[in-house]
Amino acid sequence: MRLSILILFLCPYVQAAPYIEYKNEVKYLDSSHTSTVNHIIGGYEFKTGNLKLYGEAGYTTEGTSIEVGYKFKPLKNLTLKGKWEGVDREHKLETEVRYTF
């Protein structure tokens, strides 16, 4: 019950949108083509104020993939981004901090 009330209170401030994405990666070593990876992904993105959160899952030619992440702009010139991404048993954690002059 409390969660329902909280969701109703926050709804005017949160924008959410489902999406589907296709991505193609062509990998090279020097000038030689080594592999091609295709992705088909479904996801959901939430935005409120300076914060964006997203989650997505799908299939690639390398296996099943999952990704969750955020983008936060606490100051006009400062952006923080991070994500966790996994494909089958391999995964990575990535963080970016950008200051724009």
KAMOTA-V863636 format. One record per helix or strand of 3 or more residues. SS is the DSSP state (helix for helix, strand for strand). FROM is the first residue (numbers start at 0). TO is the last residue. If there is no record, write none. Layout:
BEGIN
<<SS	FROM	TO> <SS	FROM	TO>>
END
This chain:
BEGIN
<<helix	1	12> <strand	14	28> <strand	31	47> <strand	50	59> <strand	62	74> <strand	77	86> <strand	89	98>>
END
